[in-house]
Amino acid sequence: MQTWLIVVIVLAILLVFGGGILTAFNNTNANTNGNGSNKANGSCGSRVKSCSGGAANSDGKLILFHTTWCGYCKMVKPAWETLQNEYPDNVVSIDADDNSELKNKFSVDGYPSIIWAPNGLESPETAIAYKSGRDYESLKSFLLSKL
């Protein structure tokens, strides 16, 4: 009886967090250097198609894929909005529930997902997954390193 209850609770948690736990678990074996690229071979995690791409420029976008029901998305929202107000041309917030085409284009499978797209929203093939801190200073430092 207790085993069944534990299974139900675990499944409920996975359902509530929209697979973000599974995404984090799947990426724990990756030997990443903090920006989504693998130290050993230069490849990315499963959420982006490629880590290769052109040099960063003013077209680059730091993209937050979020949902209204995601608790972790709500936690990153204040830092993200501050960054977005400071860098409106380079920081984008996308509700994945309302923009499934973009979500699929960037292969997003968990929330919140932060992705650097050096060539903008039209070039998901050059995007890299952001894997560092979700606080304002970490996000800003990453963004400035790319601009």
C-alpha positions in Angstrom: 0.0 0.0 0.0 2.8 2.5 0.9 4.7 1.7 -2.3 1.6 2.6 -4.4 1.2 5.9 -2.6 4.8 6.8 -3.1 4.5 6.1 -6.9 1.4 8.2 -7.1 3.1 11.1 -5.3 6.2 10.9 -7.5 4.0 10.9 -10.7 2.0 13.9 -9.4 5.2 15.8 -8.7 6.5 15.0 -12.2 3.2 16.1 -13.7 3.2 19.4 -11.8 6.7 20.4 -12.7 6.1 19.6 -16.4 9.1 17.3 -16.9 11.7 19.8 -15.7 12.8 17.3 -13.1 13.4 14.7 -15.8 15.3 17.2 -17.9 17.5 18.0 -15.0 18.1 14.3 -14.3 18.9 13.6 -18.0 21.4 16.3 -18.1 23.3 15.4 -14.8 25.6 13.1 -16.7 26.7 15.8 -19.1 30.1 17.3 -18.5 29.1 20.9 -19.1 31.1 24.0 -18.6 28.2 26.2 -17.5 27.0 27.4 -20.9 25.5 24.2 -22.2 28.5 23.0 -24.2 30.1 19.8 -23.4 33.8 20.1 -22.4 34.8 16.8 -24.1 33.3 17.2 -27.5 31.7 20.6 -27.8 28.2 19.2 -28.1 25.1 20.5 -26.3 22.5 18.9 -24.1 19.3 17.5 -25.6 17.3 20.8 -25.6 19.2 22.5 -28.4 20.2 21.2 -31.8 23.8 22.6 -32.0 26.3 24.6 -30.0 28.1 25.8 -33.1 27.2 29.1 -34.5 28.3 32.6 -35.5 29.9 35.1 -33.3 27.6 36.9 -30.8 26.2 40.2 -31.9 23.5 42.7 -31.3 21.0 40.3 -32.9 21.6 37.8 -30.1 18.7 37.0 -27.9 18.6 35.5 -24.4 15.3 33.7 -24.4 13.3 32.5 -21.4 10.7 29.9 -22.2 8.2 29.8 -19.4 4.6 28.9 -18.5 2.1 30.5 -16.2 1.7 27.3 -14.1 5.4 26.7 -13.5 6.6 27.4 -10.0 10.3 27.7 -11.0 9.3 30.1 -13.8 7.7 32.3 -11.2 10.9 32.3 -9.1 13.1 33.5 -12.0 10.5 36.1 -13.1 11.7 39.1 -11.0 15.4 38.8 -12.1 14.3 38.2 -15.7 12.0 41.2 -15.8 14.8 43.5 -14.4 17.2 42.2 -17.1 14.6 42.5 -19.8 14.0 46.2 -18.8 17.7 46.8 -19.0 18.3 45.0 -22.3 15.0 45.0 -24.1 16.6 44.3 -27.5 18.4 41.2 -26.3 16.2 39.6 -23.6 13.0 37.9 -24.6 10.3 36.2 -22.6 8.2 33.6 -24.3 5.1 31.8 -22.9 5.6 28.3 -24.2 1.9 27.5 -23.8 1.0 30.3 -26.2 4.0 29.8 -28.6 4.2 26.1 -29.2 5.8 26.7 -32.6 8.8 28.5 -31.1 9.0 26.1 -28.2 9.2 23.2 -30.7 11.6 25.1 -33.0 14.1 25.5 -30.0 13.4 21.9 -28.8 12.3 23.1 -25.4 11.2 20.2 -23.1 11.2 21.7 -19.6 10.5 25.0 -17.8 12.0 27.4 -17.3 14.4 27.0 -20.2 16.9 29.8 -20.9 18.5 29.7 -24.3 21.1 32.0 -25.9 20.3 32.4 -29.6 23.3 34.3 -31.1 21.5 34.9 -34.4 18.1 35.7 -33.0 14.8 33.8 -32.9 15.0 32.8 -36.6 18.1 30.6 -36.1 17.5 27.9 -33.5 20.3 25.8 -35.0 22.9 28.1 -33.4 21.3 28.2 -30.0 22.9 27.0 -26.8 21.2 26.2 -23.5 22.0 28.4 -20.5 22.9 26.2 -17.5 24.1 28.7 -14.9 22.5 30.6 -12.0 19.0 32.0 -12.3 19.7 35.1 -10.3 20.0 38.6 -11.9 23.8 38.9 -11.6 24.4 35.5 -13.2 22.0 36.2 -16.0 23.4 39.7 -16.6 27.0 38.4 -16.6 26.2 35.7 -19.1 24.4 38.2 -21.4 27.2 40.7 -21.3 29.7 38.0 -22.1 27.8 37.3 -25.3 27.1 40.8 -26.5 
